[in-house]
Amino acid sequence: MEVMRRSDQKKEDTWALEDLYVSEAAWEADGMRIEFAMGELEAFDGQITYDARKLLECLQLLEETQTILDSYYSYAMQYYHQDTTEPHYQALNGEAQIKANNLSASVSFIVPQILEISDADLLKYYEEEPELKKYTNYLNDIRRQKDHILDEKGEMMLASANEMAQAAKNIYTMYNNADVRFDDIKDENGDSLPLTTERYISYMESPHREVRKAAFESLYKTYKEHINTLAATFDANARSAFFYAKQRYYKHSMDAKLDDTNVPVSVYHNLIDAVHENLDTMYSYVNLRKRLLNVDELHMYDVYVPIVEGFQKKYSFEEAKEIVKKALAPLGDEYRIILEEGFEHRWIDVYENVGKRSGAYSTGSYGVHPYVLLNFQGSINHVFTLAHEMGHALHTYYSNSHQSFFDANYKIFVAEVASTVNEALLIHYLMGQTDDKKEQAFLINYFLDQFKGTIYRQTMFAEFELIAHDMVSAGKKLTADYLCSTYLDLNKKYFGPEMVMDEQISYEWARIPHFYTPFYVYQYATGFSAAIAISKRILSNEPGAVEDYKEFLSGGCSKSPIDLLRICGVDMESKEPVNQALAVFKEYLEKLEEIM
């Protein structure tokens, strides 16, 4: 089946970008407003340190301008992502990036001048201009990082370099979404099938081993052909991250990235250590998969196929929405009403088309409802993806509804919690809908694969990132040979002796777009661990669990990520949440063994 063109999409299956702007002319008008505001903002240079009123007026205008930019940028980005091959959309996205970088440069004086205000003077300013208290969290977060803020000239230089610093990520995005082409494969009947990054996983779930192997070999054959270029792109992105870290007086890129989200680096190391301590459970999972697939050798192309036959269900998008609505009922009527609003009023871009950005994500601009990009293919995985991304969307909705602009944008560290709570509620719902042991086994297998893919796999990614960025911080170059051998060694470590390490898997790092947002992926694993703890409270009807969770969703960045999770009774500064989550993994693994 051919991948459809964007022009063939039905309107009801696409996101309502007209809710952001009724026309491109309206978008352009906001671009002019941003340009005008830059001049107004620059006029505050040199005035905000010693004048409470000027500080207030500057922050108010900054908030207004960044709110406009939020919608302006989202509109261009989303048009680009719905068809990355369209030159006009590429141009719109480029304009938005330039505008964002220019605004960043024009206001680069603000942070250094805020840091010049003494603590005593700031308290006095709050008394003189009580409206300044609205910006308390914003000001405190700036002052928390005082040792890593440069003078005005330095901040201007870093802001001006942003556009250049995004080059590696932009090049990779264009390659991976617009330019990469894979050889077609043959299905079990010998018919030709197109291979895309989106269709790859569905082929890897095929019960026909020859289809899985063909997709695996075709995909990585293409990445291998460009592996030196991709290594150079990866290296450039890592060096960009280290450049910014050094300029801000951090020893390592990880230190800078985690401090930006106010998360202690101990959380990162605790995650890796906790997973290392539980690798024996992963090896047990691999052994069970090998036995149930009844193969002499378990290969990397056998990792995604369900190990329980007979439940390869396909779901229409309408069916998927109904299942998700019922599964999330424990979160209450208010949550359900917002969810239905998203389903019924085109928050979601549903299906794959030529040039569409791969994967799935949720995005939201302040003052407008969230949006979700999917590439829905109808598998159980895509039903879970719908629940996952709507978790992000409603997190954004709650935060934007309860917080001011500066306090609404929750940190990345907590971003994966809401999405994974939804997945945990969904698996619980589906398990309760059947007494069939085989179907229960299928669902348990799916949930085990979620654990494996989120905690073990994302932690392996996190360890790979740490090793790679350690090399860069030590002044060494990341070559294709080094990246491939490191990645292969980690696969051996995480999957254990029963897994055959096919040579092709050494190129897998080259197809992971999240590596171009350094030190992001570990948060999938920490978020999953926190979400398992929260969902257990909700499903056990613990008093206050739903209320605590909604308070967390509404918190934005009004508190640190660690403190927001403590509202729900989760302490991510310890190994306990990760260990508890992996104990649940072990329980489900033992239950599956018992059933099978």
N, C-alpha and C positions, 0 to 999 in steps of 0.2 A: 504494500500500500504506500503510495507516494505521500510525502509530507506536504500538507497544503500550503498555499501561499497566504500571506497576511490578508490579501484582498478577498479571500474565500471564507474568512471567519464570519460567523453570524454575530450581529451586534450584541445579542443577549449573552454571548459567551466571552465578551471582551470587557475590559474595565472601563468605567465611565470617566475618562480623563476630562470630559467637559465639566465635571464637578470641580476641577482645579481651575480651568479657564474655559470660557465659552468659545474662545477662538484663539488662534495664534496671534492675532492682533492684540488681544487683551494681555497675552503673555509678553509680547514685545513692550507694551505700555508699562508693565511692571519692571521690565528690564531698565527702562528709562528712569523709573522711580528709584530703583536701586542706585543707578549712576548719580542721580541728583542727591540722594541721601549720603553718598560717599563724601561729597563736598561739604555737606552740612556736618557730618561727623568729624571730618578733618579739622573743622573750625574749633573743635573742643581741645585740640592738641595744646598742652601746656596750661590748661585751665582747671582740670578736674581734680588735681591733687590738693588744691588749697581752697576750693569753693564747693560746699555741699550741694548748692543748687545746680551748679554746672555738672557735677557728677551725676545727679539725678536725671537731668535733662539728657545727658549723653547716654546713660543706660536705657532710658525710655526710647530714645531714637534708635539705639542699637537693637533693642528688642523688636521694635516695629520693623526695622529693615531686615533683620535676620528672619523674621516670620515671613515676610514677603519672599525672601530668597529661598526659604524652605519650599514654598509652592512652586516658585520659578524653576528651581533645580529639579524637583520631583517630576514636573511636567515634561521637561526635556529628557531626563534620564529614562522615564517610563516609555516615552515614544521611541527612544533609541533601543531600549531593551525588547520592545515588541517586534522590531525588525532591524537588527544591527547592520544589515546589508544596505539599507536605504540611505543614500548620501545626505538627503535633507535632514533626517533624524540624527545622523552623525554630526552634522553642522550645528543643530540645535543643542545637542549634548555638549559639544565643544564650547559653544557660546556660554552655556550655563557654568561650565567648569572655570572658564576664564573670569566670568563675573564673580563667582565665589572666591577665586584667588585674589582678584582685585579688591574685593571688599575686605578680605582678610588682611591684605597689605595696608589698606587705607586706615584700618582701625588698630594696627599693630602697636600704636602708642598707648592704648588704653591699659593693657595689663601692666606694663612697667610703671606707669604713672599711678595706678591703683596701689602698687606695692610701695610706692614712696609715702603713702599715708600712714602715719603712726597708728598704733592700736588705740591710743587715747583720742586722737583726732577723729578716727572713724566712729568711735562711740559718740563723740560730740556731734558728728554729722547726722547720725541717726536721730538725735534729739532735735536738731535744727530742721531736718527734713524727714519726718516720720515715714513718708512714702518710700524712702530708701530701704526700709526694713524688708520690703518685698524682694530685694536683691541680696539678702543676707547670705543665703546658701551659695549663690554665684560668687560673691565677694570672698567668702570663706574658702571656697575651693581654689580660687586663684591664689590666695595668700598661703594656703597649705603647701603649694608648690613653689614658694618664694625662692628657694635655693636653685631652682631650675629655670627661672625666667631671666631672659637676657635684658640688656638695656634696650632703649628704643631702636637704636641703629641695628642691633642684632636681631630683634624681633621683626623688624622690617625686612631684613635680609632673608630670614627663614620663611616669612610669609610670601615673599616674592619668589622664592624657590619652589613653592608648592607645586606649581604647574609642571615644572621640569621633573620634580620628584615622582610624579604620577606616571611618568613615561613608561616604565617597565610594566606596571599594572595595565595600562591602557594597551600596550602592544600585546601582552598576553591575552587580554580580553578579546581583542580583535582576532587574534589567531584562533582562540579556542571556540569562539562563537560564530565568527563570520567566515574564516578562511579554511579551517581544517576540514579535510574530506577523507573518509575512510572507504576502503574497498567494500563492495557489497558482499554479503555472505549467502550461503545456501541454507534453506530450512530443511527439516527432516524429509521433505518430499523432493528436494532438489531444486525448489523454486528460489529465485533470487529475492533477497531482502535488503533494503537500504539500512546501513548502519550509521547512526548518529550518536552523539554523546547522550541524548535523552533516551534513545531506544536501547542503548547498551545494557542497562540494568535489567530491562524486561527480557532481553535475550539471555542474560546470565541467570535468570529465574526459570528458563526453559527446562522441561523435564528431559529434553533430548540433549545428551552430552555433546554430540557433534556440533550442535548449534552453539552451545556455550563456548566450546573450544574455538570455534571459528570466529565468533565475536571477539573473544579474548585476544586471539592472535592478530586479527585484523586491526583492532584498536591500537594495540601496543606496537604493531609494525609501523604505523603512521607516526606515533610519538617518538619511536626510536629513530626514524629518518630525520627528525628535527631536534634530536636530543641535545646537541651542542648549543644550538640557538636557544633552546628552552633553558638550559643550564645558565647561559649568559644572562638571560632575562631574569631568572631566579636570583642569581648573584647580584645583579644590578638593584633589584628590589630590596634585597637584604642589606646591601651597602647604603642605600638610601635611608633605611630605618636606622642603621648604625650612625650615619652622619648626623641625623637629627638628635639621636641619643647623646652623642658626644658633645654636640653644640650646647645641649642642655645639662651638661655635667653629670650624665649617667655613665656608668661603667659598661653597661650592656643594653642592647635594644629591649630585652625583656623587662629590665628595670623601668625603662621609660614607658613602655606600653602598659604595664600593670599599674604603675603609679598614676598614669593618666585616668584610669578607672577607679583609683583609690582601693586597690586590692593588694594585700601583702604578697611578696614573691614566694613566701613560704607556702601559700596555697597551691602554687604551680608545682613546687617540688613535692609537697605532700601527696598530690594527686598521682604523680609518677611513682612515688614510693609505694603508695597504697595498692596501685594496680600491679606493680612488680610482686608485691606480697601475695597477690591473688592470681598469679598466672597459672597455678595448678588447676584452678577451676576452668580457665580458658582451654587448657590442654584436655581436660575431661570433655568439654563441649566438642572439641575437634575430634576426639576419639569416638564420641557418640555419633557425630555426623558421618564419619567414615563407615561405621558399622551399619547405620540405618540406610545409607546410600548403597551399601553392599558393593563397595569398590575396593580393589586391591591397593590402589594408590589414591589418595585424596589430593587433588590439584587446586590451585588458586581459582580456577574457573568453576569449582564445585562449591564455592563459599556461599553463594546467594540462592541457589536452588532450594526450594522447600524440601525438607527431609521427610515430609509426610505427603503421600500421594492422594489425589482425589479431591483436593479442595483448591484447585487453581481457578477460583471464581473471578469473573469480570463484573465490574460494577459500572453502571451509568453514573454520570455526575449527579443526577437527581437522587439516585439511591445513596450515593456517598453523602450527600448533604443531610438526608434524613437520618442515616446512621449516626453521623457526628452530632446532630441535634439531640438525639436520644441519649447518646453516650455522655454528653456534657450536662445532662439534667441535674446531677448532684450540685452543680454550681448555682442553681436557683433560677427563678423566673427572669430577673433583671438581666443576667448573663444571656439567657436564651433569647430574649427580645433583641438584644444588640446583635447577637449572632445571626438571627433571622434577617435583620436589617441589612447586614453584609451580604447574605445570600440573595436577597430579593432586589437589591439596588445596585448591582454590578460593581461590587468592590473587587471582583476577581476576574483576572484574565486567564481563561481556563485551559485552552488547548495549545499544543505545539504548532508552530508554523515555521517555514523556512526563515532562517536568520534570527529567530527568537532566542533570547538569552536562555541558556540551559539552566536546569535546576528549578528551584522555587525560592521565593522570598516574600516577606511582607515589608512594606514601607509606608510611611505616613508623614504628611506635612501638617504642622500645627494649624488648627482651625478648619481642617478638611478631614473627612473620614479616612481611615487607613485603606491601603490597597494590598492585594495579594497577586503575585505572579505564580502561575502553575504551568506545568506541561503534562496535564492529566492524561494518563494512559489506561485507567480503569482497573489496575491491580489493587490488591489489598494495601500494598505499599503506598499507592497514591491516595487511598482513603485516609491513611495515617498522615500523609503529607498535608492533606486538606485540614485535618484536625490540628496538626502542628502549626501551620502558617496562620490559621485563624486564632490560635493561642497568642501568637505574636501580635496579630491585628487588634485583638481585644485588650491586650496589655497596653498597646499604644492608645487605644480609645479611652481606657480608664485613666491613664496617666495624663493625657491631654485634657480630659474633662475635669480633672481635679487639681492640676498644677498650672502655674504660670509657665510661659514659654521656656524660661531658663531652667525651671525645675522639672519640666515634663520629660526631658529626653533621658530616659533611664540608661544606665551604663550597660555596656555589652555583657558584663559578667552575669547580670541577672536576666539577660534577654532570652536565654534558652530555657528558663524555668517554666514560664507560662506555656510555652509550646509543648514541653515534655509532660507537664501535668495533664494536658489534654490527651496526649498519647496514652498515658497510664490509665486515665478514665475510660478511654476507648477500648483498650484491651480487656479491662474489667467488664465492661458492658458486653462485648462480644462473647467473652467466656460464659457469661450468664445467660446467653441466648441459645445455648445448645447443651444437650446431655450426651451427645455423640462423642465418644472417647476419641475417635479419629479426628474429628473437627477440633476438639479441645487440644489435641496434640499439635494440630496444624497451627492453632493460635499461639500455643506456648512456644512452638518453634519460632513463630514470627517475633514474639516478644523477646525471646532469647537473642534473636538476630539483631533486634534493636539495642539490647544491652551490649552485645558484641560490637556492633557498629558504632555505638555512641561512647561507651566508656572505654572499652579496650582499643578500638581502632582510632578514636580521636586522641586518646592518650598516646598511642604510638605516633600519630601525627605530631602531637605536641613535643614528644621527645625528639623526633626528627628535626623539627624546627629549632629546638634548643641546641642540638648538636651543630646544625648548619650555622646558626647565628653565633655560636661559640667560635667557630672557625673564622667568621668575618671579623669578630671583635679581636681575634688574635692576629689579624692582618693577613690571613690566608685566603686564597681564591677558591670559590666553589666551582669545581669542574664537574662535568657530566659523570666521569668515572667515580669521583668521590661521592656525589649525591646518590648515584645508583647503587654503589656498594654499601653505603650506609643504610639506605632504605631496605635493601635486601637483607642485611644483617638484622635489622629491627623486625622484619617480617618473621624471620627464623625465631627470634626471641619471643615474639608475642603469640605465634601460632603453634610453636612446639615441634617436636620430632616427627609427629605423624603426618604433617603437612609437607607435600612435595613443593619445593620452592622453584616454581617455573621461572626461567630467566626473565620472561616478559614483565613479571611483577616489579622488577627493579626500576621500571620506567613509570610506575604508577604516580609517583610524586609529581610528574610533569603534567598531570591532568587535574590536579587539585587546585581550583581557583582560590580557595580560602588561604592558601599560603601567601597570596599577594596582599593579605591583610595580616601582617605578622602577629603571632601570639593571640590569635582569635580562637582557634579550634579547641584549645583546652577547655574553653567555657562550655562547649557542648557536654563534656564529661562531667564537669562540676555542676552544671545546670541540671543534667539528667539525675545526678545523685540527689541534689536538693529536691527535685520534683518528685522523686520516688517517696521521700520522707513526707512531703506535703500531701501528696495524693493518698497516702496511707491514712493520714489524719482525716481527710475529707471522707474517704470511703468507709471509715470506721465510725462516722458520725460523731467524731469528737467535738464536744461543745466549743463553739467559737472558731472552728477550723475554717469554715467558709468565709466568715467575717474577717479573720486574720488574713486569709489569702487575698480577699478583695482589697484590704488595706494595703497589702504588699503591691498589688497590681496598680493601685492608685498613687503609689508613692513616688513614681518618676525617679528623679535623682535628689529628692529632698533629704535623703539620708544616704550614707555610704552603702554600697551593695551588701557588705557583710551585715550591717545593722538592719537593712530591709529584710534580709532572710531570717534574722533573729526574731522578727515579728511572727514568723511562721514556725518558730521553734527549731531552726536549723543553724548550726554553727559550722561554717565552712572554713574556719581557721584550724579545725581539727581534721583528722583522717576519718572520723566516725561516719559522716554521711556517705563517703565513698565505700567504706567497709560495709556499711549497712546495705547499700544498694547492691554490692556484689554478693552479699549474703542472700538477698532476694534472688539474684541470678542463679545462685547455687540451688536454692529451694526449687525454682522452676525447672532447672536442669534435672534434678532428682525426680521431680514429678513426671517429667517427660519420659525419663528412663523407665519409671514404674508403669506408665500407660503403654509404652511400646514393647 
